[in-house]
């Protein structure tokens, strides 16, 4: 090998180093062995060996969401790549920056149904921002540079780089031939809002009597500055703020103008404010069906301003009066500058109405004498850990919604959950990625006993790397959200929603070298949480909660966003076929 020439694998690893990569989450296999051999003596990047490729993708997501840096995944061809697809799709729907490097069979064997061949490019085309099949090692350097830029700018998302094994071995000086693509010209996302639209938005905000900020994950993805600017804009306008599931933490939960989360399991006051406002300022959200409820009844009398980095999101679901394409932080700063020294309108009447809606106490729940209510478990977990300002991950289900409702966030990048795809098994590997990226933080995965088993093998990953993550299981012995929907829509016919043959989670924890704690009654709740906190290694807490508790408030499928069920409401137990189709 000449001094000028290096293998494709060497060019790739150097490209990752040049991008500032700290960790690669991966699992080896035949089609990526040249890359793994290149990593063997390289001390610049730390490889994290997961137990399943889905765990690699979710761990990379957790790292990305908690640090703001792109997550990197390395998997082999065929089943390695396909196992990672769920995590790739999850990152795509939640706009999480990932660069996923997949091995591929040698170039000459592509299309021959070779051993461990899969059409990774075809499979991932619709769940990535972009993907590449690299057939020349001279293109690797520029491809990696562009992959990171696409993943991290504009609306963030996953990018797949598929590299045949022979390209990893082949020699090149790493410089692309003349005529190859120039990365600076292929992708130019717009970050600044147009000046005339900024002025129009400010005029609408100044005139509004019943305004509300509807914020989403785009504020988090834009970086901490966007959250700070949101707080500043709210302060000068006085408008109340609500958030999607993905946007929690961008605005402090203890602020008097915080309405709580909106949507299917949001608060009564948030959904009513959205319905009755005269101006809705949507910042980095996408009018998801879990937010809007029935579209023809969604805030019918309001004017709507939509700020989004992705022009395709504007007017995609809900028609708006003013669309502003741009980065949340940039546009929020433009709005603040354009607002200048204007005086905010007196919103006393509007806030008095909101106070009336708050009086419904939509998050109230009945106590139980014979079991722990899951809402209480989250409230106590929050009360006993808030001084540590922990990073919270979740699996998917009732426990996820209870965590969103009862664990209160005041900072961005502290709440990591699977929103768009709703991926069971997300939380534990995400906690691993978050702990690696934030070694001094307390990281807790709030889990369900069904969802935690989806990627339970990643207990071994946390053990291997001495990661002190905590798993707090709300164990009701059911796939709780499935059971709840079956109760409400199928006359309590609980078809295959009971989690039979559950493991002994304490014994399982100990088998992996973790500490296991079981909480069986309310009297032991605080002590169990404190014991979890006191242990300096990984812990599983099996908190056994009420088996039949439902997650309220709740907008039934097919209903308007003001038609909320709360504890004490009578439920018929059946829905028509159209509503069932929307579950």
Secondary structure, 3 states (H helix, E strand, C coil): CCCCCEEHHHHHHHHHHHCCCCEEEECCCHHHHHHHHHHCCCCCCEEEECCCHHHHHHHHHHHHHHHCCCEEEEECCCHHHHHHHHHHHHHHHHCCCEEEEEEECCHHHCCCCCCCCCCHHHHHHHHCCEEEEECCHHHHHHHHHHHHHHHHCCCCCEEEEEEEHHHHHCEECCCCCCCCCCHHHHCCCCCCCCHHHHHHHHHHHHHCCCEEEEECHHHHHCCHHHHHHHHHHHHHHCCEEEECHHHCCCCCCCCCCEEEECCCCCCHHHHHHHHHCCEEEEECCCCCHHHHECHHHCCCCCEEEEEECCHHHCCCCCCCCEEEECCHHHHHHHHHHHHCCCCCCCCHHHHHHHHHHHCCCCCCCCCCCCCECHHHHHHHHHHHHHHHCCEEEECCCHHHHHHHHHCCCCCCCCEECCCCCCCCCHHHHHHHHHHHHCCCCCEEEEEECCHHHHHHHHHHHHHHCCCCCEEEEEECCECHHHHHHHHHHECCCCCCCECCCCCCHHHHHHHCCCEEEEECCHHHHHHHHHHHHHCCCCEEEEEEECCCCCCCCEECCCCECCCEECCCCCCCCECCHHHHCCC
